[in-house]
Amino acid sequence: MHSIVYFSPTGNALHLAELLAHHLEMDEKKILPLEFIVPNQLTTNEHLILLYPIHGFNAPRIVKHFVKSLPPKLYNDVSLIGVGCTTSWLNDAASSDLRKLFSAKGYPIILDTILAMPLTFIMAFPDGVSRKLIAESEMKIKDISTALIPGTKAIVKVEFKSQLLNFIGKAEQFAARLFVLYYCFRACNKSCTNILKSNLLRDYSALNFTPEQNAILVASVGIIALNLILNVIRMANLNLDLTV
């Protein structure tokens, strides 16, 4: 009846996927790691449950690619469970792209929710905070297992501020590529100048960066700095949630 697909680089989504499967009394063969799935080889089932981590207020690119590659009419219903470090408005738009992709293939979304789990990289949560988040999410997973009602439809209202963070998260990924491109330019520039200096030119003058290279640096640094500020706001919001 149910198929669970998860993407879990840190193990948080996997833990919740296994717990959900237990509550649904599912066969372990129906719990599938997304990164090892060939979409065209999936078998038809009634309900797909997709668990994914939230990266930069968005679903990871690999998850979006999976949905894009998913053949139509494999499932009657789809449920989305995002796993972030907070359930506040900051991540409300994380599933926006996934919903659009599933809708374009004719898949109805019957549940779309966010669960909070402790961070396992960048920074460590205090033990008490981690235990609280895990306990709350495990309880919610049990509730979700009884709320997966076929034929219903999830109506999600996302505020503009959440959509804005979702857009900025996408921009950060693009800026990261620009940043890498800039350093590629810089490395090539340095190599060329060293060759010219040592082998060809006696009267040597340094090569200058082009306006395009400088524009790439300014744009990428600006977007990454803005996202760092947003991450500080997210952590401050999380601390407020946990002290209530």
C-alpha positions in Angstrom: 0.0 0.0 0.0 2.7 2.5 1.0 6.2 3.1 -0.4 8.7 5.2 1.5 11.6 6.9 -0.3 14.1 8.9 1.7 17.2 11.0 1.2 19.2 11.2 4.4 22.8 12.4 4.3 22.9 12.7 8.1 20.6 9.9 9.2 17.8 12.1 10.5 15.3 11.4 7.7 16.3 7.7 7.7 15.5 7.4 11.4 12.0 9.0 10.8 11.4 6.9 7.7 12.1 3.6 9.7 9.9 4.8 12.5 7.0 5.6 10.1 7.4 2.3 8.4 7.1 0.6 11.8 3.9 2.4 12.6 2.5 1.6 9.2 3.5 -2.1 9.6 5.3 -1.9 6.3 7.6 -4.4 4.6 11.3 -3.2 4.9 11.7 -3.8 1.2 9.3 -0.8 0.6 11.8 1.6 2.4 14.1 2.9 -0.4 17.1 5.2 -0.3 16.6 7.8 -3.0 20.2 8.0 -4.2 20.1 4.3 -5.3 16.8 4.3 -7.0 16.3 4.0 -10.8 12.8 5.7 -11.1 11.9 3.7 -14.2 12.3 0.5 -12.3 9.9 1.4 -9.4 6.8 -0.7 -9.1 3.2 0.7 -8.9 1.8 1.3 -5.4 -1.0 3.2 -3.8 0.9 5.8 -1.8 4.4 7.3 -2.0 5.9 9.0 1.1 9.0 11.1 0.4 11.2 12.2 3.3 14.0 14.7 2.5 16.3 17.1 4.4 15.9 20.8 4.0 19.0 22.5 2.6 19.0 26.3 2.3 15.2 26.5 2.7 14.7 24.1 -0.2 14.6 20.5 -1.0 18.1 19.2 -2.2 18.7 19.1 -6.0 19.0 15.3 -6.0 15.5 15.1 -4.6 14.1 17.4 -7.2 15.9 15.4 -9.9 14.3 12.2 -8.6 10.8 13.7 -8.8 11.5 15.1 -12.3 12.6 11.5 -13.4 9.6 9.8 -11.8 7.2 8.3 -14.3 3.6 9.4 -14.1 0.8 7.2 -12.7 3.0 5.1 -10.4 1.1 6.2 -7.3 -2.4 7.3 -6.4 -1.2 9.7 -3.7 2.0 11.4 -2.5 3.0 12.7 0.9 6.0 15.0 1.6 7.9 15.1 4.9 10.7 17.7 5.1 13.3 17.4 7.9 14.9 20.6 9.1 16.1 22.1 12.3 12.9 24.0 13.0 9.2 23.8 12.2 8.8 27.6 12.2 7.8 29.7 9.1 11.4 29.7 7.9 10.9 26.4 6.1 7.3 26.6 5.1 8.1 27.0 1.4 10.8 24.2 1.3 8.5 21.9 -0.6 7.3 24.4 -3.2 9.3 23.0 -6.1 8.5 19.5 -5.2 4.8 20.3 -5.1 5.0 21.9 -8.6 6.9 18.9 -10.0 4.5 16.4 -8.6 1.5 18.4 -9.8 2.9 18.6 -13.3 2.9 14.8 -13.4 -0.6 14.5 -12.0 0.2 13.3 -8.5 -2.1 14.7 -5.7 -0.3 15.7 -2.5 -2.4 14.5 0.5 0.1 15.5 3.3 2.9 18.1 3.3 4.6 18.7 6.6 7.9 19.7 8.3 9.6 17.9 11.2 12.5 19.2 13.2 15.6 17.2 14.1 18.9 18.3 15.6 21.7 19.5 13.4 24.5 17.0 12.9 26.9 19.3 11.1 28.0 23.0 11.2 27.1 23.2 14.9 26.0 20.8 17.6 22.7 21.2 19.5 22.8 20.9 23.3 21.8 17.4 24.4 18.6 18.6 26.0 17.5 20.4 22.8 18.4 17.4 20.7 16.3 15.0 22.8 13.4 17.4 22.8 13.4 17.7 19.0 13.7 14.0 18.5 10.9 13.2 20.9 8.6 15.7 19.3 9.3 14.4 15.8 8.9 10.8 16.8 5.5 11.6 18.3 4.4 13.5 15.2 5.5 10.6 13.0 3.1 8.4 14.9 0.3 10.9 14.4 1.2 11.1 10.6 0.9 7.4 10.3 -2.8 7.7 11.2 -3.4 10.9 9.1 -2.4 9.4 5.7 -6.0 9.3 4.4 -6.3 8.4 0.7 -8.3 10.8 -1.4 -7.7 13.9 0.8 -5.6 16.8 -0.4 -3.1 18.9 1.5 -3.8 22.7 1.2 -0.7 24.6 2.2 -0.7 28.4 2.6 2.8 29.8 2.4 3.5 33.4 3.5 5.5 35.7 1.3 8.4 35.8 3.7 8.8 32.0 3.5 8.7 32.2 -0.3 11.4 34.9 -0.2 13.7 32.7 1.9 13.0 29.8 -0.5 14.1 32.0 -3.4 17.2 33.3 -1.5 18.2 29.7 -0.8 18.1 28.9 -4.5 20.2 32.0 -5.2 22.8 30.9 -2.6 23.3 27.6 -4.6 23.8 29.6 -7.7 26.2 32.0 -6.0 28.3 29.1 -4.7 28.9 28.0 -8.3 29.8 31.5 -9.2 32.3 31.6 -6.3 33.9 28.4 -7.6 34.0 29.9 -11.1 35.7 33.0 -9.8 38.5 31.0 -8.1 38.9 29.0 -11.3 39.4 32.3 -13.2 41.8 33.4 -10.4 43.8 30.1 -10.5 44.1 30.3 -14.4 45.1 33.9 -14.2 47.8 33.1 -11.7 49.2 30.2 -13.7 49.3 32.3 -16.9 51.1 35.2 -15.2 53.7 32.8 -13.6 54.4 31.3 -17.0 54.7 34.6 -18.7 56.9 35.9 -15.9 59.3 32.9 -15.9 59.5 32.1 -19.6 58.4 34.8 -21.9 58.4 38.3 -20.6 61.4 40.2 -19.2 59.4 43.4 -18.7 56.5 41.8 -16.7 53.4 43.5 -15.5 50.7 41.6 -13.6 47.5 40.6 -15.4 44.4 42.2 -14.0 41.0 40.7 -13.3 38.3 41.5 -15.8 35.2 43.4 -14.8 33.2 40.2 -15.3 35.4 38.3 -12.8 35.0 41.1 -10.3 31.2 41.1 -10.8 31.1 37.3 -10.2 33.0 37.8 -6.9 30.8 40.7 -5.7 27.5 38.9 -6.5 28.5 35.6 -5.0 29.9 37.1 -1.8 26.9 39.3 -1.4 24.4 36.4 -1.7 26.4 34.1 0.5 26.7 36.9 3.2 22.9 37.5 3.0 22.2 33.8 3.5 24.6 33.7 6.5 22.5 36.5 8.0 19.3 34.5 7.3 20.9 31.5 9.0 21.6 33.6 12.1 17.9 34.6 12.1 16.8 31.0 11.7 18.9 29.9 14.7 17.6 32.8 16.8 14.1 31.8 15.9 14.9 28.2 16.8 16.2 29.3 20.2 12.9 31.3 20.8 10.9 28.2 19.9 12.8 26.0 22.3 12.5 28.4 25.3 8.7 28.7 25.0 
